[in-house]
């Protein structure tokens, strides 16, 4: 995804929290939603995700809070936002969307009207994006 974003300034990516790995995953997703609520530019949110998911160990509440602190979030506000209705509704909406689309794991992508499930790789995603944009695998 990062390569696609770097190479294509017209690409729009919307990241949805989809905690599928149990209670720890749900707690980490709550932290992620609170990070997004606090970071209007999305830069720290992306940095948070890269560090959380790119590191070792499980993505649970303790790990997510440590990463949030590392990327410079206001931890008092983060704790408050994690328990907010906005955070709860955000996660509920993501789960409903995933159910509607028939998603049961990550990563999953929606490109145009198509759902792409699994870590299909850069070439396959680029091809799918091009197919939506210009009707063929290479524009």
Contact map, one row per residue, 1 for C-alpha under 8 A:
1111100000000000000000000000000000000000000000000000000000000000000000000000000000000000000000000000000000000000000000000100000000000000000
1111110000000000000000000000000000000000000000000000000000000000000000000000000000000000000000000000000000000000000000000000000000000000000
1111111000000000000000000000000000000000000000000000000000000000000000000000000000000000000000000000000000000000000000000100000000000000000
1111111100100000000000000000000000000000000000000000000000000000000000000000000000000000000000000000000000000000000000000100010000000000000
1111111110111000000000000000000000000000000000000000000000000000000000000000000000000000000000000000000000000000000000000000000000000000000
0111111110000000000000000000000000000000000000000000000000000000000000000000000000000000000000000000000000000000000000000000000000000000000
0011111110000000000000000000000000000000000000000000000000000000000000000000000000000000000000000000000000000000000000000000000000000000000
0001111111100000000000000000000000000000000000000000000000000000000000000000000000000000000000000000000000000000000000000000000000000000000
0000111111100000000000000000000000000000000000000000000000000000000000000000000000000000000000000000000000000000000000000000000000000000000
0000000111110000000000000000000000000000000000000000000000000000000000000000000000000000000000000000000000000000000000000000000000000000000
0001100111111000000000000000000000000000000000000000000000000000000000000000000000000000000000000000000000000000000000000000000000000000000
0000100001111100000000000000000000000000000000000000000000000000000000000000000000000000000000000000000000000000000000000000000000000000000
0000100000111110000000000000000000000000000000000000000000000000000000000000000000000000000000000000000000000000000000000000000000000000000
0000000000011111000000000000000000000000000000000000000000000000000000000000000000000000000000000000000000000000000000000000000000000000000
0000000000001111100000000000000000000000000000000000000000000000000000000000000000000000000000000000000000000000000000000000000000000000000
0000000000000111110000000000000000000000000000000000000000000000000000000000000000000000000001000000000000000000000000000000000000000000000
0000000000000011111000000000100110000000000000000000000000000000000000000000000000000000001001000000000000000000000000000000000000000000000
0000000000000001111100000000100000000000000000000000000000000000000000000000000000000000001001100100000001000000000000000000000000000000000
0000000000000000111111001101100000000000000000000000000000000000000000000000000000000000000000000000000000000000000000000000000000000000000
0000000000000000011111001100000000000000000000000000000000000000000000000000000000000000000000000000000111000000000000000000000000000000000
0000000000000000001111111100000000000000000000000000000000000000000000000000000000000000000000000000000000000000000000000000000000000000000
0000000000000000001111111100000000000000000000000000000000000000000000000000000000000000000000000000000000000000000000000000000000000000000
0000000000000000000011111110000000000000000000000000000000010000000000000000000000000000000000000000000000000000000000000000000000000000000
0000000000000000000011111111000000000000000000000000000001111000000000000000000000000000000000000000000000000000000000000000000000000000000
0000000000000000001111111111100000000000000000000000000000111000000000000000000000000000000000000000000000000000000000000000000000000000000
0000000000000000001111111111110000000000000000000000000000010000000000000000000000000000000000000000000000000000000000000000000000000000000
0000000000000000000000111111111000000000000000000000000000011000000000000000000000000000000000000000000000000000000000000000000000000000000
0000000000000000001000011111111100000000000000000000000000111111100000000000000000000000000000000000000000000000000000000000000000000000000
0000000000000000111000001111111110000000000000000000000000000000000000000000000000000000001000000000000000000000000000000000000000000000000
0000000000000000000000000111111111000000000000000000000000000000000000000000000001000011001000000000000000000000000000000000000000000000000
0000000000000000000000000011111111100000000000000000000000001001100100000000010001000000000000000000000000000000000000000000000000000000000
0000000000000000100000000001111111110000000010011000000000000001000000000000000000000000000000000000000000000000000000000000000000000000000
0000000000000000100000000000111111111000000000000000000000000000000000000000000001000010011000000000000000000000000000000000000000000000000
0000000000000000000000000000011111111100000000000000000000000000000000000000011011000010000000000000000000000000000000000000000000000000000
0000000000000000000000000000001111111110000110010000000000000000000100001000010000000000000000000000000000000000000000000000000000000000000
0000000000000000000000000000000111111111010010000000000000000000000000000000000000000000000000000000000000000000000000000000000000000000000
0000000000000000000000000000000011111111000000000000000000000000000000000000000010000000000000000000000000000000000000000000000000000000000
0000000000000000000000000000000001111111000000000000000000000000000000001000010000000000000000000000000000000000000000000000000000000000000
0000000000000000000000000000000000111111111110000000000000000000000000000000000000000000000000000000000000000000000000000000000000000000000
0000000000000000000000000000000000011111110000000000000000000000000000000000000000000000000000000000000000000000000000000000000000000000000
0000000000000000000000000000000000000011111100000000000000000000000000000000000000000000000000000000000000000000000000000000000000000000000
0000000000000000000000000000000000010011111111000000000000000000000000000000000000000000000000000000000000000000000000000000000000000000000
0000000000000000000000000000000000000010111111100000000000000000000000000000000000000000000000000000000000000000000000000000000000000000000
0000000000000000000000000000000000100010111111110000000000000000000000110000000000000000000000000000000000000000000000000000000000000000000
0000000000000000000000000000000100110010011111111000000000000000000000000000000000000000000000000000000000000000000000000000000000000000000
0000000000000000000000000000000000000000011111111100000000000000000000000000000000000000000000000000000000000000000000000000000000000000000
0000000000000000000000000000000000000000001111111110000000000000000000100000000000000000000000000000000000000000000000000000000000000000000
0000000000000000000000000000000100100000000111111111000000000000001100100000000000000000000000000000000000000000000000000000000000000000000
0000000000000000000000000000000100000000000011111111110000000000000000000000000000000000000000000000000000000000000000000000000000000000000
0000000000000000000000000000000000000000000001111111110000000000000000000000000000000000000000000000000000000000000000000000000000000000000
0000000000000000000000000000000000000000000000111111111000000000001000000000000000000000000000000000000000000000000000000000000000000000000
0000000000000000000000000000000000000000000000011111111000100011001000000000000000000000000000000000000000000000000000000000000000000000000
0000000000000000000000000000000000000000000000001111111100100000000000000000000000000000000000000000000000000000000000000000000000000000000
0000000000000000000000000000000000000000000000001111111100000000000000000000000000000000000000000000000000000000000000000000000000000000000
0000000000000000000000000000000000000000000000000011111110000000000000000000000000000000000000000000000000000000000000000000000000000000000
0000000000000000000000000000000000000000000000000000111111000000000000000000000000000000000000000000000000000000000000000000000000000000000
0000000000000000000000000000000000000000000000000000001111100000000000000000000000000000000000000000000000000000000000000000000000000000000
0000000000000000000000010000000000000000000000000000000111110010000000000000000000000000000000000000000000000000000000000000000000000000000
0000000000000000000000011001000000000000000000000001100011111011000000000000000000000000000000000000000000000000000000000000000000000000000
0000000000000000000000111111000000000000000000000000000001111111000000000000000000000000000000000000000000000000000000000000000000000000000
0000000000000000000000011011001000000000000000000000000000111111100000000000000000000000000000000000000000000000000000000000000000000000000
0000000000000000000000000001000000000000000000000000000000011111110000000000000000000000000000000000000000000000000000000000000000000000000
0000000000000000000000000001000000000000000000000001000001111111111000000000000000000000000000000000000000000000000000000000000000000000000
0000000000000000000000000001001100000000000000000001000000111111111100000000000000000000000000000000000000000000000000000000000000000000000
0000000000000000000000000001001000000000000000000000000000001111111110000000000000000000000000000000000000000000000000000000000000000000000
0000000000000000000000000000000000000000000000000000000000000111111111000000000000000000000000000000000000000000000000000000000000000000000
0000000000000000000000000000000000000000000000010011000000000011111111100000000000000000000000000000000000000000000000000000000000000000000
0000000000000000000000000000001000100000000000010000000000000001111111111010000000000000000000000000000000000000000000000000000000000000000
0000000000000000000000000000000000000000000000000000000000000000111111111110000000000000000000000000000000000000000000000000000000000000000
0000000000000000000000000000000000000000000000000000000000000000011111111000000000000000000000000000000000000000000000000000000000000000000
0000000000000000000000000000000000000000000100110000000000000000001111111000000000000000000000000000000000000000000000000000000000000000000
0000000000000000000000000000000000000000000100000000000000000000000111111100000000000000000000000000000000000000000000000000000000000000000
0000000000000000000000000000000000100100000000000000000000000000000111111110010000000000000000000000000000000000000000000000000000000000000
0000000000000000000000000000000000000000000000000000000000000000000010011111110000000000000000000000000000000000000000000000000000000000000
0000000000000000000000000000000000000000000000000000000000000000000110001111111000000000000000000000000000000000000000000000000000000000000
0000000000000000000000000000000000000000000000000000000000000000000000000111111100000000000000000000000000000000000000000000000000000000000
0000000000000000000000000000000000000000000000000000000000000000000000000111111110000000000000000000000000000000000000000000000000000000000
0000000000000000000000000000001001100100000000000000000000000000000000001111111111000000000000000000000000000000000000000000000000000000000
0000000000000000000000000000000001000000000000000000000000000000000000000011111111100000000000000000000000000000000000000000000000000000000
0000000000000000000000000000000000000000000000000000000000000000000000000001111111110000000000000000000000000000000000000000000000000000000
0000000000000000000000000000000001001000000000000000000000000000000000000000111111110110000000000000000000000000000000000000000000000000000
0000000000000000000000000000011011000000000000000000000000000000000000000000011111110011000000000000000000000000000000000000000000000000000
0000000000000000000000000000000000000000000000000000000000000000000000000000001111111011000000000000000000000000000000000000000000000000000
0000000000000000000000000000000000000000000000000000000000000000000000000000000111111111000000000000000000000000000000000000000000000000000
0000000000000000000000000000000000000000000000000000000000000000000000000000000000111111100000000000000000000000000000000000000000000000000
0000000000000000000000000000000000000000000000000000000000000000000000000000000010011111110000000000000000000000000000000000000000000000000
0000000000000000000000000000010011000000000000000000000000000000000000000000000011111111111000000000000000000000000000000000000000000000000
0000000000000000000000000000010000000000000000000000000000000000000000000000000001111111111100000000000000000000000000000000000000000000000
0000000000000000000000000000000000000000000000000000000000000000000000000000000000001111111110000000000000000000000000000000000000000000000
0000000000000000000000000000000010000000000000000000000000000000000000000000000000000111111111000000000000000000000000000000000000000000000
0000000000000000110000000000110010000000000000000000000000000000000000000000000000000011111111100000000000000000000000000000000000000000000
0000000000000000000000000000000000000000000000000000000000000000000000000000000000000001111111110000000000000000000000000000000000000000000
0000000000000000000000000000000000000000000000000000000000000000000000000000000000000000111111111000000000000000000000000000000000000000000
0000000000000001110000000000000000000000000000000000000000000000000000000000000000000000011111111100000000000000000000000000000000000000000
0000000000000000010000000000000000000000000000000000000000000000000000000000000000000000001111111110000000000000000000000000000000000000000
0000000000000000000000000000000000000000000000000000000000000000000000000000000000000000000111111111000000000000000000000000000000000000000
0000000000000000000000000000000000000000000000000000000000000000000000000000000000000000000011111111100000000000000000000000000000000000000
0000000000000000010000000000000000000000000000000000000000000000000000000000000000000000000001111111111100000000000000000000000000000000000
0000000000000000000000000000000000000000000000000000000000000000000000000000000000000000000000111111111100000000000000000000000000000000000
0000000000000000000000000000000000000000000000000000000000000000000000000000000000000000000000011111111000000000000000000000000000000000000
0000000000000000000000000000000000000000000000000000000000000000000000000000000000000000000000001111111000000000001000000000000000000000000
0000000000000000000000000000000000000000000000000000000000000000000000000000000000000000000000000111111100000000000000000000000000000000000
0000000000000000000000000000000000000000000000000000000000000000000000000000000000000000000000000111111110010000000010000000000000000000000
0000000000000000000100000000000000000000000000000000000000000000000000000000000000000000000000000110011111000000000000000000000000000000000
0000000000000000000100000000000000000000000000000000000000000000000000000000000000000000000000000000001111110000000011000000000000000000000
0000000000000000010100000000000000000000000000000000000000000000000000000000000000000000000000000000000111110000000011100000000000000000000
0000000000000000000000000000000000000000000000000000000000000000000000000000000000000000000000000000000011111000000011100000000000000000000
0000000000000000000000000000000000000000000000000000000000000000000000000000000000000000000000000000001011111100001111100000000000000000000
0000000000000000000000000000000000000000000000000000000000000000000000000000000000000000000000000000000000111110001110000000000000000000000
0000000000000000000000000000000000000000000000000000000000000000000000000000000000000000000000000000000000011111111100000000000000000000000
0000000000000000000000000000000000000000000000000000000000000000000000000000000000000000000000000000000000001111111100000000000110010000000
0000000000000000000000000000000000000000000000000000000000000000000000000000000000000000000000000000000000000111110000000000000010010000000
0000000000000000000000000000000000000000000000000000000000000000000000000000000000000000000000000000000000000111111000000000000000000000000
0000000000000000000000000000000000000000000000000000000000000000000000000000000000000000000000000000000000000111111100000000000000000000000
0000000000000000000000000000000000000000000000000000000000000000000000000000000000000000000000000000100000011110111110000000000000000000000
0000000000000000000000000000000000000000000000000000000000000000000000000000000000000000000000000000000000011110011111010000000000000000000
0000000000000000000000000000000000000000000000000000000000000000000000000000000000000000000000000000001011111000001111110000000000000000000
0000000000000000000000000000000000000000000000000000000000000000000000000000000000000000000000000000000011110000000111110000000000000000000
0000000000000000000000000000000000000000000000000000000000000000000000000000000000000000000000000000000001110000000011111000000000000000000
0000000000000000000000000000000000000000000000000000000000000000000000000000000000000000000000000000000000000000000111111101100000000000000
0000000000000000000000000000000000000000000000000000000000000000000000000000000000000000000000000000000000000000000000111111100000000000000
1011000000000000000000000000000000000000000000000000000000000000000000000000000000000000000000000000000000000000000000011111110000000000000
0000000000000000000000000000000000000000000000000000000000000000000000000000000000000000000000000000000000000000000000001111111000000000000
0000000000000000000000000000000000000000000000000000000000000000000000000000000000000000000000000000000000000000000000011111111100000000000
0000000000000000000000000000000000000000000000000000000000000000000000000000000000000000000000000000000000000000000000011111111110000000000
0001000000000000000000000000000000000000000000000000000000000000000000000000000000000000000000000000000000000000000000000111111111000000100
0000000000000000000000000000000000000000000000000000000000000000000000000000000000000000000000000000000000000000000000000011111111100001110
0000000000000000000000000000000000000000000000000000000000000000000000000000000000000000000000000000000000000010000000000001111111110000100
0000000000000000000000000000000000000000000000000000000000000000000000000000000000000000000000000000000000000011000000000000111111111000100
0000000000000000000000000000000000000000000000000000000000000000000000000000000000000000000000000000000000000000000000000000011111111111111
0000000000000000000000000000000000000000000000000000000000000000000000000000000000000000000000000000000000000000000000000000001111111111110
0000000000000000000000000000000000000000000000000000000000000000000000000000000000000000000000000000000000000011000000000000000111111111000
0000000000000000000000000000000000000000000000000000000000000000000000000000000000000000000000000000000000000000000000000000000011111110001
0000000000000000000000000000000000000000000000000000000000000000000000000000000000000000000000000000000000000000000000000000000001111111001
0000000000000000000000000000000000000000000000000000000000000000000000000000000000000000000000000000000000000000000000000000000001111111100
0000000000000000000000000000000000000000000000000000000000000000000000000000000000000000000000000000000000000000000000000000001001110111111
0000000000000000000000000000000000000000000000000000000000000000000000000000000000000000000000000000000000000000000000000000011111100011111
0000000000000000000000000000000000000000000000000000000000000000000000000000000000000000000000000000000000000000000000000000001001100001111
0000000000000000000000000000000000000000000000000000000000000000000000000000000000000000000000000000000000000000000000000000000001001101111
